[in-house]
Amino acid sequence: MSGTNPGIHRAVELLKEYKEQSDNACKAQLAVWRKERIDKIPLLLTRTLSPEVQSFLPKRNTKEIHFDSEKMLEEQLSQALGCVIAKNGAVPSVRANMGCGIFPTLFGISQNLYEDKMPWVREHLPKERLQKMGPEDIKLSDEFKAGLEHMAYMAQELKDTGCFVYPMDVQGAFDMAHIVLGDDIFYEIYDDPDFVHHLLELCCHAIFIGMEECLKVMPRSNEYIAHYNGMIMPAEYGGIKLSEDTSTLLSKDTIQEFVTPYMEKILEHFHGGYVHYCGRNDHLFKEVMSLKLAHGLNLGQPEKHDMDEVLRRCAQADKVYYGFANQKEQEPLRDYFSRCLKNSYSEETNQPRILLQYQCSYNEAEAVLQLWNQLQI
């Protein structure tokens, strides 16, 4: 309990001080998704913590927090506080940060743990075993159950703080299939496509089971769902996040056969959500833009893209761009913010369709936020 951990207790009390701000940020973001008119589009700003705040939340490595709810919360709170003390439009949230291999553990595999990097799956399941598996073989692992226990603990500690608990790291179906089978999947899409479709169906089932368990321990998940310490979506827009990093390595035809139908299936199951991927694949981008229930896009490496065009295309497709957008070299902040707002402008909503993330130092936050707001007057 937070009462026995002075660092968590101090962090929780600080979050409570900013609860009204967090509530207002939540309302503003929900309005953006719902296409409601608001005076100012919120900026999802995070800033470095002051030395004082850093002093009561010790830095933890990824191995020691994996099965320890208290240490996991400590690690996550340091990020959440960086969100609220910037006094802006970001919504603080935390998660059981179990790694992107946590959902594949429902297949019966486990992750390797490291002190200096995130958990990762090194041993994959053989094709012969996967061929024999059915939906009844997809079950919650002890590791996944530990993540759910972390989430329940976090929800209890963060009650009435304005800080949300968000889901464990869920991948898209093809990403999960890649983790479960390994690099052999790139051969199997040509050698045995029926097997790949079988595996993708199992991955969808694992996502359905795992996400529904996460939603059960996330307070008010029937109203809204947060993601990545900053963003929040209305529940009526689904709230599922699909990571399609591996899909960026595929051809147009392969994406249309093995990726798009499963993105659609998962989005339909949860009534919508948004898509994330690192890397660049123009065919994948086009497919995401065509998905009615993909209400938003997040790019992990915006520097690889023409972000002016990405923002314009998202606005045209009635999607919110959420995330960072690369700032050009030597580009003044005023010009950068103006460019992002202009290119994401939607004639339908008469306002930008963007939830822009921005990071700054401890001393810069006030001036950054003031400039962002001035540009919208």
C-alpha positions in Angstrom: 0.0 0.0 0.0 1.2 3.6 -0.6 1.1 4.2 3.1 4.1 1.9 3.5 6.0 3.4 0.6 6.9 7.1 1.2 7.8 7.6 -2.5 4.5 6.3 -3.8 2.6 8.2 -1.1 4.3 11.5 -2.1 3.7 10.9 -5.8 0.0 10.1 -5.2 -0.5 13.2 -3.2 1.2 15.3 -5.9 -1.1 13.7 -8.5 -4.1 14.7 -6.4 -3.0 18.3 -6.4 -3.2 18.3 -10.2 -6.4 16.3 -10.5 -8.5 19.2 -11.7 -6.0 19.9 -14.4 -5.9 16.2 -15.4 -9.7 16.1 -15.5 -9.8 19.2 -17.7 -7.2 17.7 -20.0 -9.3 14.5 -20.2 -12.4 16.5 -21.3 -10.4 18.4 -23.9 -9.0 15.3 -25.5 -12.3 13.5 -25.5 -13.7 16.5 -27.4 -11.0 16.2 -30.0 -11.9 12.5 -30.7 -15.6 13.3 -30.7 -15.2 16.2 -33.1 -16.7 18.6 -30.6 -15.7 22.3 -30.8 -13.2 23.5 -28.2 -11.4 26.7 -27.7 -7.9 25.2 -27.7 -6.6 21.9 -28.9 -4.6 20.4 -26.0 -0.8 19.9 -26.2 0.4 16.7 -24.8 3.5 18.1 -23.1 5.9 16.2 -20.8 8.9 17.7 -19.1 11.8 16.5 -17.1 11.3 16.1 -13.3 12.8 18.5 -10.8 15.6 17.1 -8.6 13.2 17.1 -5.7 10.7 14.8 -7.4 13.4 12.6 -8.7 14.7 12.1 -5.2 11.7 10.3 -3.8 11.1 7.9 -6.8 14.2 5.7 -7.2 15.1 4.6 -10.7 14.4 0.9 -11.2 15.6 -1.5 -13.8 13.2 -3.5 -16.0 14.1 -6.9 -14.4 13.4 -6.0 -10.8 10.0 -4.4 -11.5 8.6 -7.3 -13.6 7.0 -9.3 -10.8 6.9 -6.5 -8.1 3.8 -4.4 -8.2 5.2 -1.7 -5.9 8.4 -1.2 -7.9 6.5 -1.3 -11.1 4.3 1.6 -9.9 7.3 3.5 -8.7 8.8 3.3 -12.2 5.6 4.3 -13.9 4.9 7.2 -11.5 8.0 9.0 -12.4 6.7 9.3 -16.0 3.2 10.2 -14.9 4.5 13.1 -12.8 6.4 14.4 -15.8 3.1 14.7 -17.5 1.1 16.5 -14.9 3.7 19.0 -13.7 3.9 20.4 -17.2 0.4 21.9 -16.5 -0.9 21.1 -19.9 -3.3 18.9 -21.9 -1.7 15.5 -21.3 -3.6 12.9 -19.2 -1.4 11.0 -16.8 -1.5 7.2 -16.9 0.5 4.1 -15.9 0.6 0.5 -16.9 2.0 -2.9 -16.0 5.1 -2.4 -18.3 5.5 -6.2 -19.0 7.0 -5.9 -22.5 5.6 -6.5 -26.0 5.9 -10.2 -25.5 3.3 -10.3 -22.7 0.3 -11.2 -24.9 2.2 -14.0 -26.7 2.7 -15.6 -23.3 -0.9 -16.7 -23.7 0.5 -19.3 -26.2 2.5 -20.8 -23.4 5.9 -19.1 -24.0 7.8 -16.9 -21.6 9.9 -13.8 -21.9 13.6 -13.4 -21.1 14.1 -10.6 -18.5 17.0 -8.1 -18.6 18.2 -5.3 -16.4 19.1 -2.9 -19.2 16.4 -3.5 -21.7 12.7 -4.5 -22.0 11.7 -8.2 -21.8 11.9 -10.2 -25.0 10.9 -13.6 -26.4 14.0 -15.6 -27.5 12.4 -19.1 -27.8 9.6 -19.4 -30.3 7.0 -22.1 -30.8 7.5 -24.6 -33.6 5.1 -24.7 -36.5 4.1 -28.3 -35.7 2.9 -27.3 -32.3 1.1 -24.2 -33.5 -0.7 -26.2 -36.2 -2.3 -28.4 -33.5 -3.4 -25.5 -31.3 -6.9 -24.2 -31.2 -8.6 -21.3 -29.4 -9.1 -23.5 -26.3 -5.3 -23.7 -25.9 -4.9 -19.9 -25.6 -4.9 -19.3 -21.8 -3.8 -16.6 -19.4 -0.2 -17.3 -18.3 1.2 -16.7 -14.8 3.2 -13.8 -16.2 0.1 -12.2 -17.7 -1.8 -12.8 -14.4 1.1 -11.0 -12.6 0.6 -8.0 -15.0 -3.1 -8.0 -14.1 -2.2 -8.0 -10.4 0.0 -5.0 -11.0 -2.8 -3.2 -12.8 -5.3 -3.9 -10.0 -2.7 -2.6 -7.4 -2.1 0.5 -9.4 -5.9 1.2 -9.8 -6.2 0.9 -6.0 -3.3 3.2 -5.2 -4.3 5.8 -7.8 -8.0 6.2 -6.8 -9.1 9.8 -7.0 -5.8 11.1 -8.5 -6.9 11.7 -12.1 -4.2 9.2 -13.2 -5.4 6.3 -15.2 -4.2 2.7 -15.7 -3.8 1.7 -19.3 -3.5 -1.8 -20.9 -0.4 -4.0 -21.1 1.4 -3.8 -24.5 -0.8 -5.4 -27.1 0.5 -6.0 -30.6 -1.4 -6.4 -33.8 -2.1 -9.9 -35.0 0.8 -10.1 -37.4 3.3 -8.6 -34.9 2.2 -11.2 -32.4 2.4 -14.0 -34.9 6.0 -12.9 -35.6 6.9 -13.0 -31.9 5.3 -16.4 -31.4 6.8 -18.1 -34.5 9.9 -16.1 -35.1 11.4 -15.0 -38.5 10.1 -18.2 -40.1 6.8 -16.4 -40.6 8.4 -14.5 -43.6 8.9 -17.9 -45.4 5.5 -19.3 -44.3 3.5 -16.5 -45.9 4.7 -18.0 -49.2 5.2 -21.6 -48.3 2.0 -22.2 -46.2 -0.4 -19.3 -46.2 -3.1 -21.4 -44.7 -1.0 -22.0 -41.6 -0.3 -18.3 -41.3 -4.0 -17.5 -41.4 -4.5 -20.2 -38.7 -1.9 -18.6 -36.5 -3.3 -15.1 -37.1 -6.7 -16.3 -36.0 -5.1 -17.6 -32.8 -3.4 -14.3 -32.2 -6.8 -12.4 -32.6 -8.2 -14.8 -30.0 -5.3 -14.1 -27.6 -5.8 -10.3 -28.1 -9.5 -10.7 -27.3 -8.9 -12.7 -24.2 -6.0 -10.6 -22.9 -7.5 -7.1 -23.6 -10.9 -8.1 -22.0 -9.1 -9.1 -18.9 -7.2 -5.8 -18.8 -10.4 -3.8 -19.2 -11.9 -5.6 -16.2 -9.2 -4.2 -13.9 -9.1 -0.7 -15.5 -11.4 1.7 -13.6 -14.0 3.3 -15.8 -12.8 1.5 -19.0 -16.5 1.6 -20.1 -16.1 5.4 -20.4 -12.6 6.0 -21.7 -9.2 4.3 -22.2 -5.9 5.9 -21.7 -2.6 5.1 -23.5 1.1 5.8 -23.0 0.9 8.5 -20.3 -0.6 11.3 -22.2 -3.5 10.3 -24.5 -7.0 9.2 -23.7 -9.8 8.0 -25.9 -13.6 7.7 -25.4 -14.7 4.2 -24.9 -17.3 4.5 -27.8 -14.2 4.8 -30.1 -13.0 1.4 -28.9 -9.7 2.4 -27.3 -7.7 -0.6 -28.6 -4.2 0.1 -29.8 -2.7 -2.1 -32.5 1.1 -2.2 -33.1 2.0 -3.1 -36.6 5.8 -2.7 -36.6 6.5 -6.0 -38.4 3.9 -5.2 -41.0 6.1 -2.3 -42.3 8.4 -5.0 -43.7 5.8 -6.5 -46.0 4.7 -5.9 -49.6 1.4 -4.3 -50.6 -0.2 -7.7 -51.5 1.0 -9.4 -48.3 -0.4 -6.5 -46.2 -3.7 -6.8 -47.9 -3.9 -10.5 -47.3 -2.3 -11.0 -43.9 -2.6 -7.7 -42.1 -5.6 -5.6 -43.1 -8.3 -8.3 -42.5 -7.0 -8.9 -39.0 -6.7 -5.2 -38.1 -10.3 -5.0 -39.2 -11.4 -8.0 -37.2 -9.8 -6.7 -34.0 -11.0 -3.2 -34.4 -14.5 -4.5 -35.0 -14.4 -6.7 -31.9 -13.5 -3.6 -29.8 -15.6 -1.1 -31.8 -12.6 0.8 -32.9 -9.2 2.1 -31.7 -6.0 3.4 -33.2 -2.9 2.0 -35.1 0.7 2.5 -34.2 3.8 1.4 -36.0 7.5 2.2 -36.2 9.3 2.4 -39.5 7.7 3.4 -42.8 5.6 1.6 -45.3 3.4 3.7 -47.6 1.2 0.7 -48.4 0.5 0.1 -44.7 -0.3 3.8 -44.2 -2.8 3.7 -47.1 -4.5 0.6 -45.6 -4.8 2.3 -42.2 -6.2 5.4 -43.7 -8.9 3.2 -45.3 -10.0 1.5 -42.1 -13.2 3.1 -40.9 -12.7 2.0 -37.3 -9.1 3.1 -37.1 -9.9 6.4 -35.5 -6.3 7.5 -35.0 -2.7 7.0 -36.1 0.5 7.0 -34.0 4.0 6.9 -35.7 6.9 5.7 -33.6 9.5 7.2 -36.0 7.9 10.4 -37.5 11.3 11.5 -38.8 11.0 8.8 -41.5 7.8 10.4 -42.9 6.7 13.5 -44.6 4.7 14.6 -41.6 3.1 17.5 -43.3 1.5 15.0 -45.7 0.7 12.5 -42.9 -1.1 15.2 -40.9 -3.1 16.3 -44.0 -4.0 12.8 -44.9 -5.2 12.0 -41.4 -7.4 15.1 -41.4 -8.8 14.2 -44.8 -9.6 10.6 -43.6 -11.2 12.0 -40.4 -8.5 10.5 -38.1 -6.7 12.0 -35.2 -2.9 12.0 -35.4 -1.6 11.3 -31.9 2.1 11.5 -31.2 5.3 13.3 -32.0 5.9 15.1 -35.3 9.5 15.8 -36.2 10.7 19.4 -36.0 12.9 20.5 -38.8 16.5 21.5 -38.1 16.8 25.0 -36.9 13.0 25.4 -37.2 11.7 28.0 -34.7 9.1 26.5 -32.3 6.5 29.0 -33.4 6.9 27.8 -37.0 6.8 24.2 -36.0 3.6 24.4 -33.9 2.0 26.6 -36.6 2.8 24.0 -39.3 1.4 21.1 -37.2 -1.8 22.9 -36.5 -2.2 24.1 -40.1 -1.6 20.7 -41.7 -3.9 18.8 -39.4 -6.8 21.3 -39.9 -10.1 19.7 -40.8 -12.7 21.6 -42.7 -15.4 19.2 -41.4 -14.6 19.9 -37.7 -13.3 23.5 -38.3 -10.3 22.7 -36.1 -7.1 20.6 -36.1 -7.3 16.8 -35.8 -4.2 16.3 -33.7 -3.0 15.4 -30.3 0.6 16.5 -30.5 3.2 15.2 -28.1 6.1 17.5 -27.2 8.9 17.1 -24.6 10.9 19.9 -23.0 13.2 20.6 -20.1 12.0 21.4 -16.6 12.4 25.2 -17.1 10.9 25.4 -20.6 7.4 24.1 -20.1 5.6 27.3 -19.2 6.9 29.2 -22.3 6.2 26.3 -24.6 2.6 25.9 -23.5 2.1 29.7 -23.6 3.2 29.7 -27.2 1.0 26.8 -28.2 -2.0 28.5 -26.7 -1.2 31.9 -28.3 -1.2 30.3 -31.8 -4.8 29.2 -31.3 -6.3 32.5 -30.3 
